[in-house]
Amino acid sequence: MAIKNRNTKRIARHKRVRAKVFGTHEKPRLSVFKSNKYIYAQLIDDENNKTLTASSVLDKGVKSAYTLGESLAKKATDIKIKKIVFDRGGYKFHGKILELAKGARKGGLDF
C-alpha cells in the first residue's frame, strides 16, 4: 500500500474534477494552481489546447487571491469572455480558492 501524502490526494481529486470539467472557446476553463507562496490562474480552451489568458499574484498590482480573480476577470472581458467553468485544481473550495472565485465573479465572470 502506497503512502498518500497531501499532494498525491490533491492530484487524485483533480483527476476526478477534470473528468467532468471541460473548457471550450466560448466557455473556457479557469484552472487554478496554488503553491506554498503563490497562486496562479489561467483560462484554457481545451478544444484547441490553448491558454487564452493567465494571471498570478506575481503580476504587478495583484496582492491577494481576490485581486487575482478581479485581474483575470478584467483580462477575460478584454477578450470578450463572460462565461467560464471553474476548475479548482483538486483544492477544497474555501480560503484562497473561494476568494479567487469571489473576485472573478465581482469582475464580471459568470460560473
C-alpha positions, 0 to 999 in steps of 0.5 A: 500500500502506497503512502498518500501524502497531501499532494498525491490526494490533491492530484487524485481529486483533480483527476476526478474534477477534470473528468467532468470539467471541460473548457471550450472557446466560448466557455473556457476553463479557469484552472487554478494552481496554488503553491506554498507562496503563490497562486496562479490562474489561467483560462484554457480552451481545451478544444484547441489546447490553448491558454487564452489568458493567465494571471498570478499574484506575481503580476504587478498590482495583484496582492491577494487571491481576490485581486487575482480573480478581479485581474483575470476577470478584467483580462477575460472581458478584454477578450470578450469572455463572460462565461467560464467553468471553474476548475479548482485544481483538486483544492477544497473550495474555501480560503484562497480558492473561494476568494479567487472565485469571489473576485472573478465573479465581482469582475464580471465572470459568470460560473 
